[in-house]
Amino acid sequence: MATNTQAQTQAQSLMKLDNKASKRSAMLLEQNVSRPRRDRVGLSAFAFLFAEIIRYSQNRVLGIQELEAKLSEVGQRVGVRVFELAMWREKTVHRETRVLQTLVFINTVVWRVLFDKQADSLERSTENDDEYMITDNEPAILKYISVPKEMTSFSPGAFISGIVEAIACCCQCPARVTSHVVPADGLPLRTVILLKFDSEVMDREKQLEASK
Amino acid sequence: MIHALFIINRSGGLIYHKNFSQHIVQLSSNEALIFAGTFHGIHALASKISPAPKRDTPRDTGIQTIDTKNFRMHCFQTPTGIKFIAVTDLMQTQLTGALGKMYMLYCDYALKNPFYNLEMPIRSEMFDTKLLQLVQAH
């Protein structure tokens, strides 16, 4: 009998916990999307999820390039949604069509939505006119990742480049986006996101410039 | 001063071994493995031979420090059964804080690293550098 009542109280407390959890998730769903309050996600929770995404992808690809492509694909799905959300929340921005404004939008607004800070630099490549670089000195989501020696060419920032690629595409400025780890002094994770815009985008830019 | 650190997994395998000072002889990998296995066994036995505690007091957690004439060995066992063993000089009487911080580093830079396999040796550059910083700051 004693064990029976014990089991009952245990079940009751479990149900209480369950109720609490469902209440909390209901509250989450009822939150206003446009509320500018920054929703924060625990970095540890995200780190575990991201690590598992990489591990999962790694078991389903043959090489480093494929792995990066896979991560980029995941990032693109995130990017499409982040773009909508950023557009909805930041009332001051309107849809950009010019390359430079798009880049500034990514550099500031998107980075703030994603990482709660601005990217550290935005540069134009000195070699090619259609290439731009966004640099983040310490991307928070890569904080705990150490790439093993046999995979040095792998850049886990492929996820971020996927996000950027999707956003560039949403802004009607399709580009090929890649990420590269370029360590600097004391910044082992410094990541450069390289955007190479499609030729038609550059042609359009020239036309717009000429018609001004 | 912390001379060396060993990390032993749940089944007694050595997953990390590093010397931080030149005062200590570098064990060969074989010797280090034997040390880990032996310590794991003794640790388990020690918690067993401890005089029976009262029923509801928690079980003895095994060896915490070992003293010799020249050095002291501190052992910190996590709730998950991983053991952090530090070899220090005799001035260090309490090392739980520092070992706890090392456990945090392990949780951050080993467990959250997608290229780390559970129970396997830790090969993470970030873990190495952070650990060295911690030891030097200690």
Boltz contact constraints between the chains, C-beta under 6 A:
constraints:
  - contact:
      token1: [A, 47]
      token2: [B, 112]
      max_distance: 6.0
  - contact:
      token1: [A, 51]
      token2: [B, 112]
      max_distance: 6.0
  - contact:
      token1: [A, 51]
      token2: [B, 114]
      max_distance: 6.0
  - contact:
      token1: [A, 54]
      token2: [B, 114]
      max_distance: 6.0
  - contact:
      token1: [A, 55]
      token2: [B, 114]
      max_distance: 6.0
  - contact:
      token1: [A, 144]
      token2: [B, 108]
      max_distance: 6.0
  - contact:
      token1: [A, 144]
      token2: [B, 109]
      max_distance: 6.0
  - contact:
      token1: [A, 144]
      token2: [B, 112]
      max_distance: 6.0
  - contact:
      token1: [A, 144]
      token2: [B, 113]
      max_distance: 6.0
  - contact:
      token1: [A, 145]
      token2: [B, 113]
      max_distance: 6.0
  - contact:
      token1: [A, 146]
      token2: [B, 113]
      max_distance: 6.0
  - contact:
      token1: [A, 146]
      token2: [B, 124]
      max_distance: 6.0
  - contact:
      token1: [A, 146]
      token2: [B, 125]
      max_distance: 6.0
  - contact:
      token1: [A, 146]
      token2: [B, 126]
      max_distance: 6.0
  - contact:
      token1: [A, 148]
      token2: [B, 115]
      max_distance: 6.0
